[in-house]
Amino acid sequence: MNKWLAGFMVALAMVTGSTAARADGLDIHGFLDVSVKNAYITPRGLLVVNDGVTIQVLNGLVLGLHNAPEETLSGVSMVFGTWSDIATAQKDPTVGAFNEFDWFVGLNFQLAKRWTLGAQYVEFISPPNNFKTERNLEFSLNYDDAVKDRSWSIQPYVKFFWAISGDSTVVTGKRGDTFDVEIGMKPNIGFNMFGAAANLSAPTWITVGPKSYWGGTENVGVFSTGLSLKLPLTFIPQRLGNWYSAIGVQYYAFLNDQLRVAQTLIGTADPLGDGHKDYVVGSFSIGMGF
């Protein structure tokens, strides 16, 4: 086992065990999301798939430990799960359309009611061997600005993505021991639609980091913004989980020249051209939580 993962798992076990000893409550939750998109673009701006459609499946479990609300550390949760990408146009003789498999494990700490600090280890694995397994550690800090009786919030956050080892997560950059930072927000507003509690969100972010992360001369990566409408599927009995459907559109502006170079190298743009300067991804999702 990779030494970084081993250390992370030991720390995770120590913190979870310590919190469990004094926790007031224990919750177990699960989640599933299946999305169909016209393209697959990573949060770091790599255009991986844009031929045919891509089907992405996210699932996992959350173990939550809760303390009294007035405590500084009011909750700790451990999350683990998997994510898969099925590229319908891929015809690999061994794995067919199975394009990518990721697995992750992490901890989230709820601080002072509104702040959440997270740490997650994740591996990116290529079933058709398009890249060497990428091992990463991501830290996040989120602020929950939701207010009772107010229908909207901004939800700002920042993520520090540390690429530990393996191939470059953007193809052209340094292979391991590098990082980028994602600065973003998830503005949303709740309202009633067709008699159900709908939610409209606008996930928006930009990435920055050292030039070596992308392998070029720029410190900025990708800018993205979009809209997503989420509706509960109230006709499904709640005993089967809280089901929902969502439709969305996400715009990506590839600010770093190396992200466009990467497209020409992996075949998502004309190898003799300059690559896509921007791209729009449409999606339809169905999922549930319990």
Backbone as CSV, one residue per row, in Angstrom:
resi,resn,N_x,N_y,N_z,CA_x,CA_y,CA_z,C_x,C_y,C_z
1,MET,0.840,-1.198,0.000,0.000,0.000,0.000,0.876,1.250,0.000
2,ASN,0.503,2.222,-0.785,1.240,3.465,-0.851,1.387,4.080,0.534
3,LYS,2.586,4.596,0.851,2.856,5.106,2.201,1.948,6.270,2.563
4,TRP,1.574,7.082,1.565,0.690,8.211,1.843,-0.696,7.718,2.241
5,LEU,-1.192,6.712,1.536,-2.502,6.155,1.864,-2.469,5.509,3.237
6,ALA,-1.389,4.769,3.534,-1.271,4.113,4.830,-1.331,5.144,5.958
7,GLY,-0.581,6.233,5.809,-0.591,7.274,6.823,-1.950,7.928,6.961
8,PHE,-2.608,8.175,5.827,-3.931,8.795,5.852,-4.938,7.891,6.551
9,MET,-4.887,6.584,6.273,-5.814,5.642,6.881,-5.605,5.548,8.388
10,VAL,-4.351,5.580,8.827,-4.067,5.542,10.266,-4.652,6.780,10.951
11,ALA,-4.418,7.954,10.351,-4.962,9.190,10.916,-6.484,9.160,10.925
12,LEU,-7.087,8.645,9.868,-8.538,8.546,9.770,-9.084,7.677,10.889
13,ALA,-8.448,6.527,11.117,-8.907,5.607,12.155,-8.776,6.223,13.546
14,MET,-7.678,6.946,13.793,-7.453,7.559,15.099,-8.492,8.630,15.391
15,VAL,-8.748,9.499,14.381,-9.702,10.587,14.580,-11.119,10.055,14.735
16,THR,-11.492,9.094,13.878,-12.832,8.528,13.945,-13.053,7.809,15.263
17,GLY,-12.060,7.052,15.687,-12.181,6.333,16.945,-12.306,7.270,18.122
18,SER,-11.524,8.350,18.136,-11.575,9.331,19.220,-12.926,10.023,19.273
19,THR,-13.460,10.382,18.097,-14.747,11.068,18.042,-15.879,10.138,18.459
20,ALA,-15.796,8.866,18.034,-16.843,7.904,18.357,-16.980,7.722,19.859
21,ALA,-15.862,7.870,20.585,-15.879,7.652,22.021,-16.734,8.686,22.744
22,ARG,-16.929,9.870,22.126,-17.689,10.918,22.798,-18.863,11.419,21.965
23,ALA,-19.172,10.729,20.863,-20.241,11.182,19.979,-21.611,10.980,20.613
24,ASP,-22.536,11.906,20.336,-23.897,11.798,20.832,-24.784,10.980,19.903
25,GLY,-24.396,10.877,18.628,-25.225,10.147,17.685,-24.426,9.567,16.549
26,LEU,-24.955,8.511,15.947,-24.297,7.844,14.836,-25.295,7.678,13.703
27,ASP,-24.935,8.150,12.500,-25.793,8.039,11.328,-25.056,7.303,10.216
28,ILE,-25.801,6.536,9.444,-25.247,5.886,8.263,-26.086,6.301,7.063
29,HIS,-25.439,6.869,6.062,-26.129,7.319,4.856,-25.472,6.691,3.628
30,GLY,-26.234,6.631,2.561,-25.699,6.156,1.298,-26.129,7.071,0.173
31,PHE,-25.430,7.009,-0.963,-25.797,7.855,-2.091,-25.479,7.145,-3.408
32,LEU,-26.240,7.495,-4.424,-26.063,6.960,-5.775,-26.453,8.036,-6.767
33,ASP,-25.632,8.224,-7.794,-25.953,9.186,-8.844,-25.488,8.618,-10.180
34,VAL,-26.388,8.594,-11.157,-26.067,8.136,-12.515,-26.330,9.292,-13.473
35,SER,-25.286,9.718,-14.196,-25.395,10.872,-15.093,-25.060,10.472,-16.526
36,VAL,-25.771,11.051,-17.462,-25.493,10.881,-18.889,-25.082,12.249,-19.430
37,LYS,-23.901,12.316,-20.092,-23.364,13.588,-20.564,-22.865,13.459,-21.994
38,ASN,-22.733,14.596,-22.661,-22.189,14.597,-24.018,-20.664,14.652,-24.028
39,ALA,-20.054,14.870,-22.842,-18.595,14.915,-22.747,-18.191,14.719,-21.293
40,TYR,-16.943,14.308,-21.103,-16.378,14.162,-19.768,-15.188,15.107,-19.647
41,ILE,-15.324,16.104,-18.764,-14.251,17.050,-18.474,-13.982,17.002,-16.978
42,THR,-12.732,16.825,-16.584,-12.398,16.758,-15.171,-12.512,18.142,-14.536
43,PRO,-12.641,18.217,-13.203,-12.672,19.526,-12.538,-11.413,20.345,-12.789
44,ARG,-10.315,19.678,-13.167,-9.054,20.360,-13.443,-8.923,20.795,-14.901
45,GLY,-9.936,20.496,-15.725,-9.977,21.028,-17.078,-9.493,20.117,-18.186
46,LEU,-9.313,18.820,-17.920,-8.905,17.901,-18.980,-10.135,17.375,-19.708
47,LEU,-10.209,17.622,-21.012,-11.300,17.113,-21.844,-10.974,15.673,-22.203
48,VAL,-11.556,14.730,-21.469,-11.206,13.313,-21.583,-11.971,12.620,-22.700
49,VAL,-13.279,12.881,-22.773,-14.153,12.199,-23.743,-15.107,13.219,-24.343
50,ASN,-15.240,13.230,-25.663,-16.253,14.075,-26.307,-16.816,13.411,-27.558
51,ASP,-16.726,12.087,-27.609,-17.266,11.312,-28.723,-18.385,10.428,-28.186
52,GLY,-19.562,10.468,-28.823,-20.695,9.710,-28.305,-21.198,10.335,-27.016
53,VAL,-21.701,9.502,-26.113,-22.111,9.973,-24.791,-21.299,9.228,-23.742
54,THR,-21.234,9.812,-22.560,-20.524,9.180,-21.459,-21.489,9.025,-20.289
55,ILE,-21.420,7.875,-19.642,-22.274,7.570,-18.493,-21.392,7.494,-17.258
56,GLN,-21.738,8.271,-16.238,-20.916,8.331,-15.033,-21.730,7.900,-13.818
57,VAL,-21.146,6.994,-13.033,-21.840,6.403,-11.890,-21.044,6.686,-10.612
58,LEU,-21.684,7.377,-9.674,-21.085,7.688,-8.380,-21.895,7.010,-7.289
59,ASN,-21.232,6.332,-6.347,-21.946,5.716,-5.241,-21.037,5.616,-4.027
60,GLY,-21.630,5.536,-2.851,-20.819,5.439,-1.654,-21.641,5.425,-0.386
61,LEU,-20.941,5.373,0.747,-21.545,5.376,2.067,-20.902,6.460,2.922
62,VAL,-21.687,7.002,3.842,-21.210,8.018,4.771,-21.534,7.568,6.189
63,LEU,-20.518,7.535,7.037,-20.686,7.220,8.451,-20.514,8.509,9.220
64,GLY,-21.579,8.991,9.860,-21.542,10.271,10.536,-21.588,10.140,12.038
65,LEU,-20.731,10.892,12.718,-20.670,10.924,14.177,-20.952,12.353,14.616
66,HIS,-21.986,12.538,15.464,-22.427,13.896,15.795,-22.316,14.174,17.283
67,ASN,-21.788,15.353,17.591,-21.705,15.834,18.960,-22.760,16.907,19.185
68,ALA,-22.796,17.454,20.369,-23.748,18.518,20.674,-23.515,19.708,19.748
69,PRO,-24.577,20.366,19.238,-24.436,21.465,18.275,-23.574,22.616,18.769
70,GLU,-23.552,22.841,20.096,-22.792,23.980,20.599,-21.288,23.719,20.657
71,GLU,-20.849,22.480,20.450,-19.428,22.174,20.480,-18.730,22.714,19.233
72,THR,-17.435,23.060,19.380,-16.660,23.571,18.250,-16.593,22.535,17.138
73,LEU,-16.314,21.281,17.497,-16.334,20.185,16.540,-17.657,19.462,16.720
74,SER,-18.657,19.837,15.909,-20.011,19.317,16.107,-20.295,18.055,15.320
75,GLY,-19.325,17.605,14.499,-19.557,16.368,13.767,-18.378,15.939,12.934
76,VAL,-18.225,14.637,12.785,-17.206,14.056,11.919,-17.879,12.981,11.077
77,SER,-17.595,12.964,9.798,-18.147,11.926,8.938,-17.038,11.300,8.102
78,MET,-17.143,10.011,7.897,-16.222,9.287,7.037,-16.979,8.863,5.790
79,VAL,-16.414,9.132,4.635,-17.072,8.801,3.381,-16.157,7.923,2.539
80,PHE,-16.731,6.922,1.892,-15.962,6.115,0.953,-16.888,5.675,-0.170
81,GLY,-16.304,5.537,-1.362,-17.129,5.171,-2.495,-16.327,5.025,-3.773
82,THR,-17.040,4.924,-4.882,-16.402,4.750,-6.182,-17.087,5.638,-7.216
83,TRP,-16.368,5.871,-8.310,-16.887,6.644,-9.445,-16.388,5.975,-10.718
84,SER,-17.279,5.810,-11.683,-16.905,5.151,-12.943,-17.365,5.969,-14.130
85,ASP,-16.581,5.898,-15.210,-16.945,6.556,-16.459,-17.042,5.503,-17.556
86,ILE,-18.201,5.465,-18.214,-18.449,4.538,-19.321,-18.577,5.361,-20.591
87,ALA,-17.580,5.268,-21.471,-17.567,6.039,-22.712,-18.111,5.168,-23.836
88,THR,-19.297,5.483,-24.316,-19.976,4.604,-25.268,-19.217,4.443,-26.580
89,ALA,-18.410,5.436,-26.946,-17.673,5.358,-28.213,-16.372,4.555,-28.092
90,GLN,-15.971,4.240,-26.864,-14.725,3.494,-26.668,-14.947,2.015,-26.977
91,LYS,-14.107,1.437,-27.797,-14.240,0.036,-28.206,-12.976,-0.746,-27.856
92,ASP,-12.540,-0.624,-26.615,-11.329,-1.331,-26.198,-11.565,-2.841,-26.257
93,PRO,-10.633,-3.610,-26.835,-10.844,-5.053,-26.990,-10.912,-5.811,-25.667
94,THR,-10.403,-5.227,-24.603,-10.393,-5.912,-23.309,-11.506,-5.444,-22.385
95,VAL,-11.692,-4.126,-22.257,-12.667,-3.601,-21.291,-13.848,-2.909,-21.951
96,GLY,-13.885,-2.863,-23.271,-15.005,-2.240,-23.959,-15.118,-0.756,-23.681
97,ALA,-16.273,-0.321,-23.150,-16.542,1.102,-22.910,-16.100,1.577,-21.531
98,PHE,-15.557,0.685,-20.713,-15.158,1.027,-19.344,-13.908,1.909,-19.390
99,ASN,-14.099,3.219,-19.237,-13.028,4.175,-19.480,-12.206,4.515,-18.236
100,GLU,-12.873,4.693,-17.096,-12.142,5.094,-15.881,-12.848,4.584,-14.641
101,PHE,-12.051,4.237,-13.629,-12.584,3.819,-12.334,-11.796,4.541,-11.243
102,ASP,-12.507,5.229,-10.354,-11.891,5.915,-9.225,-12.464,5.354,-7.924
103,TRP,-11.656,5.318,-6.899,-12.163,5.010,-5.567,-11.608,6.018,-4.583
104,PHE,-12.367,6.290,-3.513,-11.977,7.345,-2.592,-12.407,7.014,-1.162
105,VAL,-11.684,7.607,-0.223,-12.027,7.509,1.187,-11.618,8.824,1.834
106,GLY,-12.451,9.324,2.735,-12.128,10.620,3.311,-12.832,10.911,4.613
107,LEU,-12.470,12.035,5.211,-13.063,12.523,6.452,-13.539,13.957,6.263
108,ASN,-14.675,14.279,6.870,-15.169,15.645,6.895,-15.412,16.057,8.342
109,PHE,-14.920,17.228,8.705,-15.069,17.750,10.060,-15.954,18.979,10.015
110,GLN,-17.070,18.951,10.754,-17.949,20.111,10.826,-17.489,20.991,11.980
111,LEU,-17.062,22.219,11.659,-16.482,23.126,12.635,-17.373,24.342,12.839
112,ALA,-17.657,24.652,14.088,-18.406,25.862,14.417,-19.679,26.010,13.581
113,LYS,-20.356,24.921,13.371,-21.657,24.857,12.703,-21.620,25.120,11.192
114,ARG,-20.863,26.143,10.752,-20.937,26.547,9.343,-19.750,26.095,8.495
115,TRP,-18.624,25.798,9.112,-17.432,25.433,8.360,-17.270,23.921,8.301
116,THR,-16.863,23.410,7.145,-16.559,21.985,6.998,-15.176,21.835,6.386
117,LEU,-14.320,21.122,7.095,-12.966,20.840,6.629,-12.908,19.378,6.199
118,GLY,-12.424,19.122,4.979,-12.401,17.767,4.454,-11.026,17.340,3.997
119,ALA,-10.781,16.043,4.046,-9.551,15.451,3.521,-9.940,14.134,2.861
120,GLN,-9.510,13.941,1.609,-9.914,12.755,0.856,-8.762,12.201,0.027
121,TYR,-8.557,10.902,0.143,-7.589,10.209,-0.707,-8.362,9.590,-1.869
122,VAL,-7.872,9.760,-3.105,-8.568,9.230,-4.271,-7.568,8.720,-5.290
123,GLU,-7.885,7.590,-5.895,-7.058,7.028,-6.967,-7.837,7.036,-8.272
124,PHE,-7.175,7.510,-9.343,-7.733,7.480,-10.687,-7.109,6.284,-11.410
125,ILE,-7.938,5.358,-11.873,-7.462,4.123,-12.492,-8.016,4.025,-13.911
126,SER,-7.172,3.623,-14.851,-7.573,3.512,-16.255,-7.686,2.036,-16.651
127,PRO,-8.911,1.481,-16.754,-9.073,0.085,-17.176,-8.430,-0.223,-18.533
128,PRO,-8.488,0.691,-19.537,-7.818,0.404,-20.813,-6.339,0.782,-20.814
129,ASN,-5.791,1.131,-19.631,-4.368,1.478,-19.490,-3.958,2.699,-20.318
130,ASN,-4.816,3.704,-20.344,-4.464,4.953,-21.014,-3.484,5.790,-20.196
131,PHE,-3.447,5.566,-18.894,-2.504,6.275,-18.024,-2.165,5.404,-16.820
132,LYS,-1.016,5.712,-16.227,-0.597,5.032,-15.007,-1.430,5.557,-13.836
133,THR,-1.838,4.665,-12.935,-2.703,5.035,-11.810,-2.208,6.298,-11.110
134,GLU,-3.135,7.235,-10.910,-2.819,8.526,-10.296,-3.346,8.539,-8.860
135,ARG,-2.443,8.776,-7.913,-2.788,8.790,-6.486,-2.792,10.237,-6.005
136,ASN,-3.889,10.638,-5.383,-4.076,12.045,-5.045,-4.666,12.217,-3.647
137,LEU,-4.411,13.378,-3.068,-4.971,13.744,-1.769,-5.548,15.152,-1.902
138,GLU,-6.825,15.286,-1.543,-7.491,16.584,-1.693,-8.009,17.079,-0.355
139,PHE,-7.685,18.333,-0.045,-8.186,18.989,1.153,-9.194,20.054,0.730
140,SER,-10.262,20.196,1.495,-11.298,21.166,1.143,-11.761,21.929,2.377
141,LEU,-12.212,23.165,2.144,-12.794,23.990,3.191,-14.044,24.638,2.611
142,ASN,-15.205,24.361,3.223,-16.490,24.855,2.741,-17.167,25.707,3.805
143,TYR,-17.835,26.753,3.368,-18.597,27.602,4.282,-20.077,27.542,3.920
144,ASP,-20.900,27.168,4.893,-22.338,27.067,4.686,-23.001,28.366,5.153
145,ASP,-23.424,29.190,4.198,-24.029,30.479,4.537,-25.550,30.444,4.477
146,ALA,-26.125,29.241,4.465,-27.585,29.126,4.441,-28.182,29.670,5.735
147,VAL,-29.295,30.390,5.608,-29.976,30.993,6.744,-31.423,30.519,6.754
148,LYS,-31.921,30.203,7.938,-33.297,29.744,8.070,-34.261,30.778,7.508
149,ASP,-35.258,30.309,6.778,-36.288,31.147,6.168,-35.775,31.985,4.999
150,ARG,-34.526,31.727,4.545,-34.025,32.375,3.330,-33.822,31.294,2.274
151,SER,-34.308,31.503,1.071,-34.342,30.434,0.068,-33.036,30.261,-0.697
152,TRP,-32.067,31.182,-0.523,-30.853,31.119,-1.329,-29.599,31.142,-0.448
153,SER,-28.486,30.646,-1.023,-27.186,30.723,-0.359,-26.100,30.703,-1.425
154,ILE,-24.865,31.042,-1.047,-23.743,31.135,-1.986,-22.826,29.915,-1.915
155,GLN,-22.573,29.393,-0.723,-21.775,28.185,-0.506,-20.355,28.278,-1.107
156,PRO,-19.519,29.213,-0.657,-18.145,29.296,-1.170,-17.273,28.165,-0.633
157,TYR,-16.210,27.846,-1.374,-15.311,26.781,-0.950,-13.946,26.952,-1.619
158,VAL,-12.972,26.216,-1.101,-11.648,26.148,-1.716,-11.139,24.715,-1.554
159,LYS,-10.443,24.202,-2.586,-9.888,22.848,-2.552,-8.410,22.880,-2.929
160,PHE,-7.632,22.127,-2.188,-6.209,21.961,-2.474,-6.015,20.529,-2.953
161,PHE,-5.695,20.360,-4.247,-5.571,19.041,-4.866,-4.092,18.710,-5.036
162,TRP,-3.631,17.718,-4.297,-2.231,17.318,-4.320,-2.089,16.019,-5.103
163,ALA,-1.456,16.087,-6.262,-1.172,14.898,-7.069,0.085,14.240,-6.493
164,ILE,-0.081,13.112,-5.826,1.028,12.469,-5.118,1.970,11.758,-6.083
165,SER,1.387,10.873,-6.913,2.221,10.078,-7.824,1.384,9.583,-8.986
166,GLY,2.042,8.978,-9.966,1.366,8.496,-11.164,1.519,9.480,-12.302
167,ASP,0.772,9.278,-13.378,0.839,10.188,-14.519,0.258,11.551,-14.167
168,SER,0.526,12.525,-15.016,-0.023,13.862,-14.825,-1.537,13.818,-14.980
169,THR,-2.260,14.442,-14.050,-3.726,14.458,-14.123,-4.240,15.370,-15.235
170,VAL,-3.330,16.131,-15.878,-3.710,16.954,-17.031,-2.865,16.600,-18.262
171,VAL,-2.217,15.448,-18.229,-1.445,14.862,-19.331,-0.079,15.510,-19.524
172,THR,-0.032,16.830,-19.644,1.215,17.508,-20.031,2.056,17.989,-18.852
173,GLY,1.533,17.874,-17.632,2.214,18.439,-16.479,3.144,17.476,-15.765
174,LYS,3.626,17.914,-14.638,4.532,17.125,-13.808,3.823,15.873,-13.318
175,ARG,4.548,14.775,-13.269,3.973,13.496,-12.839,4.179,13.309,-11.339
176,GLY,3.203,13.695,-10.575,3.274,13.564,-9.134,4.027,14.690,-8.466
177,ASP,3.830,14.792,-7.130,4.489,15.808,-6.316,4.230,17.217,-6.852
178,THR,2.970,17.509,-7.156,2.559,18.828,-7.614,1.109,19.051,-7.196
179,PHE,0.577,20.245,-7.463,-0.767,20.529,-6.959,-1.438,21.626,-7.781
180,ASP,-2.766,21.724,-7.592,-3.489,22.906,-8.030,-4.529,23.244,-6.979
181,VAL,-5.088,24.437,-7.068,-6.066,24.926,-6.097,-7.331,25.318,-6.847
182,GLU,-8.461,24.830,-6.368,-9.766,25.158,-6.950,-10.487,26.114,-6.012
183,ILE,-10.877,27.274,-6.538,-11.598,28.281,-5.763,-12.982,28.431,-6.385
184,GLY,-14.017,28.202,-5.590,-15.332,28.212,-6.207,-16.475,28.501,-5.258
185,MET,-17.657,28.357,-5.784,-18.883,28.530,-5.014,-19.998,27.740,-5.698
186,LYS,-21.042,27.445,-4.907,-22.184,26.705,-5.434,-23.473,27.448,-5.078
187,PRO,-23.680,28.628,-5.685,-24.907,29.388,-5.397,-26.139,28.559,-5.726
188,ASN,-27.158,28.644,-4.887,-28.380,27.884,-5.149,-29.582,28.613,-4.569
189,ILE,-30.723,28.295,-5.128,-31.972,28.867,-4.647,-33.040,27.783,-4.695
190,GLY,-33.819,27.695,-3.638,-34.899,26.727,-3.573,-36.231,27.374,-3.873
191,PHE,-37.105,26.633,-4.559,-38.430,27.164,-4.888,-39.365,26.003,-5.171
192,ASN,-40.635,26.306,-5.264,-41.646,25.293,-5.512,-41.897,25.166,-7.015
193,MET,-41.838,23.923,-7.525,-42.070,23.685,-8.949,-42.913,22.424,-9.105
194,PHE,-44.064,22.555,-9.729,-44.997,21.439,-9.907,-45.350,20.792,-8.571
195,GLY,-45.439,21.614,-7.534,-45.807,21.111,-6.226,-44.683,20.424,-5.473
196,ALA,-43.443,20.508,-5.983,-42.294,19.871,-5.336,-41.222,20.906,-5.029
197,ALA,-40.355,20.579,-4.082,-39.281,21.497,-3.662,-38.100,21.380,-4.612
198,ALA,-38.020,22.287,-5.592,-36.955,22.279,-6.589,-35.767,23.103,-6.101
199,ASN,-34.603,22.876,-6.728,-33.403,23.629,-6.394,-32.641,23.954,-7.665
200,LEU,-32.279,25.223,-7.826,-31.490,25.666,-8.967,-30.129,26.109,-8.455
201,SER,-29.065,25.497,-8.967,-27.714,25.839,-8.510,-26.850,26.257,-9.685
202,ALA,-25.765,26.972,-9.369,-24.848,27.486,-10.395,-23.404,27.204,-9.980
203,PRO,-22.954,25.942,-10.070,-21.579,25.616,-9.680,-20.560,26.381,-10.528
204,THR,-19.643,27.070,-9.854,-18.685,27.953,-10.523,-17.331,27.838,-9.840
205,TRP,-16.253,27.711,-10.633,-14.926,27.632,-10.033,-13.839,28.004,-11.038
206,ILE,-12.646,28.264,-10.492,-11.451,28.509,-11.287,-10.299,27.784,-10.603
207,THR,-9.341,27.280,-11.390,-8.190,26.594,-10.812,-6.915,27.392,-11.071
208,VAL,-6.049,27.377,-10.058,-4.746,28.038,-10.148,-3.701,27.123,-9.522
209,GLY,-2.421,27.398,-9.812,-1.368,26.564,-9.250,-0.023,26.857,-9.882
210,PRO,0.991,26.070,-9.536,2.321,26.279,-10.122,2.319,25.915,-11.606
211,LYS,3.186,26.557,-12.376,3.273,26.294,-13.806,3.553,24.833,-14.104
212,SER,4.334,24.181,-13.221,4.718,22.783,-13.442,3.526,21.842,-13.441
213,TYR,2.428,22.243,-12.767,1.257,21.348,-12.734,0.728,21.095,-14.137
214,TRP,0.736,22.145,-14.973,0.257,22.015,-16.353,1.408,21.802,-17.346
215,GLY,2.625,22.078,-16.921,3.770,21.874,-17.800,4.005,22.995,-18.783
216,GLY,3.490,24.177,-18.505,3.649,25.301,-19.423,4.192,26.533,-18.733
217,THR,3.654,27.694,-19.116,4.157,28.963,-18.584,3.082,29.758,-17.851
218,GLU,1.939,29.126,-17.583,0.821,29.846,-16.970,0.447,29.236,-15.625
219,ASN,-0.113,30.074,-14.748,-0.487,29.644,-13.400,-1.987,29.443,-13.219
220,VAL,-2.750,29.623,-14.286,-4.191,29.451,-14.210,-4.601,28.280,-15.088
221,GLY,-5.645,27.555,-14.701,-6.028,26.347,-15.421,-7.318,26.461,-16.197
222,VAL,-8.457,26.299,-15.518,-9.755,26.289,-16.177,-10.742,27.134,-15.370
223,PHE,-11.678,27.758,-16.072,-12.803,28.441,-15.436,-14.063,27.730,-15.878
224,SER,-14.978,27.500,-14.942,-16.219,26.808,-15.280,-17.391,27.416,-14.521
225,THR,-18.536,27.480,-15.175,-19.772,27.912,-14.537,-20.943,27.241,-15.242
226,GLY,-22.047,27.108,-14.557,-23.177,26.427,-15.173,-24.450,26.579,-14.374
227,LEU,-25.471,25.852,-14.793,-26.761,25.820,-14.107,-27.237,24.376,-14.018
228,SER,-27.828,24.031,-12.870,-28.362,22.687,-12.677,-29.685,22.774,-11.939
229,LEU,-30.709,22.148,-12.496,-32.041,22.125,-11.882,-32.293,20.733,-11.323
230,LYS,-32.598,20.666,-10.031,-32.794,19.391,-9.349,-34.211,19.305,-8.801
231,LEU,-34.871,18.188,-9.092,-36.243,17.977,-8.652,-36.365,16.642,-7.929
232,PRO,-37.067,16.603,-6.780,-37.285,15.319,-6.102,-38.296,14.472,-6.876
233,LEU,-38.085,13.163,-6.876,-39.023,12.238,-7.515,-39.981,11.744,-6.441
234,THR,-41.016,12.534,-6.191,-41.914,12.283,-5.065,-42.806,11.062,-5.260
235,PHE,-42.883,10.550,-6.502,-43.729,9.377,-6.736,-43.057,8.083,-6.270
236,ILE,-41.760,8.132,-5.931,-41.063,6.959,-5.410,-41.202,6.960,-3.892
237,PRO,-41.700,5.880,-3.281,-41.894,5.832,-1.826,-40.612,6.177,-1.070
238,GLN,-40.733,6.990,-0.032,-39.568,7.450,0.716,-38.839,6.306,1.407
239,ARG,-39.543,5.199,1.665,-38.874,4.056,2.282,-37.804,3.464,1.368
240,LEU,-37.850,3.823,0.076,-36.857,3.359,-0.886,-35.735,4.384,-1.075
241,GLY,-35.735,5.421,-0.242,-34.719,6.466,-0.349,-35.308,7.753,-0.900
242,ASN,-34.530,8.804,-0.844,-34.944,10.100,-1.391,-34.386,10.240,-2.807
243,TRP,-35.245,9.992,-3.792,-34.817,9.993,-5.192,-34.989,11.383,-5.813
244,TYR,-34.161,11.664,-6.823,-34.217,12.950,-7.501,-33.804,12.787,-8.965
245,SER,-34.117,13.786,-9.757,-33.605,13.891,-11.118,-33.039,15.288,-11.284
246,ALA,-32.099,15.441,-12.205,-31.481,16.741,-12.421,-31.095,16.899,-13.878
247,ILE,-31.182,18.109,-14.349,-30.739,18.433,-15.703,-29.856,19.669,-15.602
248,GLY,-28.751,19.667,-16.352,-27.833,20.786,-16.203,-26.995,21.053,-17.434
249,VAL,-26.334,22.196,-17.413,-25.398,22.578,-18.456,-24.212,23.243,-17.763
250,GLN,-22.999,22.893,-18.205,-21.784,23.427,-17.587,-20.846,23.922,-18.679
251,TYR,-20.384,25.161,-18.519,-19.476,25.783,-19.479,-18.047,25.738,-18.934
252,TYR,-17.082,25.373,-19.797,-15.672,25.315,-19.426,-14.864,26.207,-20.367
253,ALA,-14.035,27.080,-19.795,-13.094,27.889,-20.573,-11.689,27.406,-20.221
254,PHE,-10.981,26.849,-21.211,-9.644,26.309,-20.982,-8.637,27.455,-21.067
255,LEU,-8.315,28.031,-19.920,-7.469,29.222,-19.862,-5.998,28.901,-20.060
256,ASN,-5.605,27.683,-19.719,-4.205,27.284,-19.842,-3.961,26.632,-21.204
257,ASP,-2.973,27.114,-21.935,-2.679,26.572,-23.268,-2.415,25.068,-23.233
258,GLN,-1.819,24.582,-22.142,-1.465,23.161,-22.062,-2.690,22.257,-21.992
259,LEU,-3.797,22.768,-21.494,-5.027,21.979,-21.488,-5.510,21.738,-22.913
260,ARG,-5.271,22.712,-23.795,-5.656,22.546,-25.202,-4.666,21.636,-25.926
261,VAL,-3.400,21.712,-25.539,-2.402,20.797,-26.090,-2.756,19.359,-25.719
262,ALA,-3.175,19.161,-24.462,-3.534,17.824,-23.998,-4.662,17.225,-24.842
263,GLN,-5.608,18.051,-25.255,-6.710,17.570,-26.091,-6.197,16.972,-27.399
264,THR,-5.208,17.632,-27.996,-4.669,17.138,-29.273,-3.875,15.848,-29.067
265,LEU,-3.330,15.659,-27.875,-2.528,14.462,-27.594,-3.389,13.235,-27.322
266,ILE,-4.544,13.428,-26.687,-5.375,12.269,-26.330,-6.540,12.053,-27.290
267,GLY,-6.665,12.913,-28.299,-7.649,12.674,-29.351,-9.004,13.307,-29.164
268,THR,-9.143,14.268,-28.241,-10.428,14.958,-28.099,-10.463,16.272,-28.878
269,ALA,-9.409,16.524,-29.641,-9.351,17.667,-30.552,-8.457,17.281,-31.723
270,ASP,-8.549,18.022,-32.825,-7.732,17.777,-34.007,-6.240,17.816,-33.631
271,PRO,-5.503,16.719,-33.880,-4.077,16.691,-33.512,-3.243,17.755,-34.223
272,LEU,-3.750,18.296,-35.307,-3.029,19.339,-36.035,-3.574,20.737,-35.735
273,GLY,-4.556,20.804,-34.845,-5.176,22.088,-34.523,-4.696,22.655,-33.200
274,ASP,-5.442,23.646,-32.697,-5.087,24.337,-31.461,-5.900,23.878,-30.260
275,GLY,-6.784,22.900,-30.471,-7.615,22.437,-29.367,-8.829,23.331,-29.143
276,HIS,-9.722,22.870,-28.292,-10.926,23.643,-27.971,-10.592,24.702,-26.931
277,LYS,-10.976,25.938,-27.203,-10.770,27.000,-26.224,-11.830,26.957,-25.129
278,ASP,-13.008,26.444,-25.460,-14.064,26.273,-24.465,-14.959,25.115,-24.884
279,TYR,-15.843,24.711,-23.997,-16.701,23.564,-24.271,-17.929,23.647,-23.360
280,VAL,-19.058,23.128,-23.840,-20.287,23.094,-23.056,-20.721,21.644,-22.889
281,VAL,-20.965,21.261,-21.642,-21.384,19.900,-21.324,-22.819,19.923,-20.816
282,GLY,-23.679,19.143,-21.456,-25.044,18.972,-20.988,-25.177,17.654,-20.254
283,SER,-26.033,17.596,-19.270,-26.156,16.368,-18.481,-27.586,16.142,-18.008
284,PHE,-27.893,14.848,-17.825,-29.135,14.439,-17.174,-28.767,13.401,-16.135
285,SER,-29.299,13.565,-14.924,-28.923,12.667,-13.831,-30.157,12.153,-13.105
286,ILE,-29.999,10.989,-12.518,-31.000,10.443,-11.601,-30.224,9.820,-10.450
287,GLY,-30.722,10.019,-9.244,-29.977,9.512,-8.106,-30.832,9.410,-6.865
288,MET,-30.213,8.993,-5.781,-30.925,8.841,-4.513,-29.958,8.918,-3.334
289,GLY,-30.525,9.166,-2.177,-29.769,9.154,-0.940,-30.638,8.579,0.162
290,PHE,-30.002,8.039,1.171,-30.770,7.529,2.322,-29.994,7.779,3.600
